Amino acid sequence: MDFEVYVKEENRSLPVSIDTLYTLAQKAFQLTGKEKRDISLLVCDDEFIHTLNSRYRKRDAPTDVLSFSMDEGVWQGVQNRILGDIVISIDSTQRQAEELGESIEKEFCILFTHGLLHLLGFDHDEREGECMMERTTTEIISEVTDST
């Protein structure tokens, strides 16, 4: 592997295999043409992600996924092997999967891919960026979930 995916589970279990995460990341790097770099993933609960969301985004609510790029802020300009951190709330993942009638595994893959695309420079503040992000996520997920 040209990159690593480091996983930390805060009293929550990973609903997909590490191989699935590698496959998703590999496809994202391939589609975007971006350099393969290491990724850190934290799986947590709504309470923990709520704390992060309040502290870093000034939003007093839990969210499903957060991304922290090592190419921004104090790390900007520092050559770093780690692309960034992705934090996923398993509580939100489960809730959204149930609301959408999807498996928790598929919803987790969507959130991981969404977070990774943010680390790769995608944004959804504007409608055009949102459409591009949705299309790219769908392409990555469909290829990976169709092959598993």
N, C-alpha and C positions, 0 to 999 in steps of 0.2 A: 504494500500500500504506500502511496505517496503522501499520505496524510493520516492522522489519527482522529478518532472521535472519542473523547474522554467523557465518561458518563458518571455522574454522582446522583444517587437516589436518596432523597431525604425521607426515609420511612415510606417510600412509595416504590412500587416495582415498575420496571420498564415494560410497557405492553407490547413492544415489538423487539425483534432480535437486533443485536448490534450489527449483524450483516445487512439487515434492511436499512439501517441508518447509513452505513457505508455506501450502499447502492444508491440511496437517495442523494447523498452528498456527491458521489461520483458523477451522477447524471447532472446535477446542478452545476458542478464545475465544468463539465463538458459543454452543456448548453450555453453557459455564459462566457466561456473562454477565459475564465478567471483562473489565477494561480491556485493550485491545490495547497491548502493550509490546514492546520489542525483546528478542530472545533471542540469546544467544551459544552457539555449539555448537563443541565441540572433539572431533575424531575422533582417537583415539590407539590405542596398543597396550596389551596386558595389563600390561606392565611399568610404564608410566606411570600407569595407573589404579590399579594396586596401591599405588603410592607415595601417591597421593591418598587412597585408601581407608584406608591405614594412618594417615596424618597426620590426617585429618578425622573418620574414623569409628572409628578404633582397631581396625580389622579387617585382619589381616595376610594378605590374599588379594586377588587381582584381583576385580573385579565387572564387570557388563555396562554399567551406567549410573549416573552420579551427578548430582545436581542441587544447585546452590548458589544459593539465593534471595537477591536483593538486598533483600528485605523482612525479613530476619532478621539476627541478630548485630549487628555494628558498623554495618551499613547500616540497621537498623530505624529507622523514623521519618524517614529522609531520602528526600525525593521524588526518584525516579530513573526515568529513561526506560527503563532496562534492567530487565527482569523477573528475569533471572538467567542462570546458566550451566548448560549441560547438557554432560556429558562422556560419550562413548560409546566403549567399547573395540571396535574392529573385529574383534579376535581373538575376543573373547567372542561378538560378534554372529555371526560365521562358525560358531563351534562350536555355538552354540544353534540356528542355522538348520539345520545338518546333523542335530543330535539330534532336532529337531522335524519334519524333512522339509519345511521351509519354504524359500523363497528368502531370500537374504541381504537383498534389498531389503525384503521384507515384515518380516523380523525387525528391521531397522534402523528402519523406520517405527514398529513397536511400541515399541521402546526410546526413540525420540525422543518419542513421544506419552506414554509412561510418565514420562519425565523432565520433560516440560512440565506434565503434570498435577500432579506434585509442586510445581513452581514456582507453580502456580495454587491450591495449598492442599490438594490431595488427599493422603491418607495411607493406608497399609495396615498399620499396627501392630495394628489391631483387625480382626476378621473382616468386620464391616459395611463398614468403609472399603475393605478389600481387594476385596469384591464390587462396591462402587460404582466403584472404580478400574478393575477388569476390565471391567465393563459399558461404562463410558465409553470406555475404550481400544478395545474391540471395535466400538463404534458409530462412532467416528472412523475407525478403520482400514478398516472395511467400506465406508463411504461413499467414502473416498478411493481405496482399491484397486479398488473396483468401477467407479470413473469413470476410471481410468487404463488 
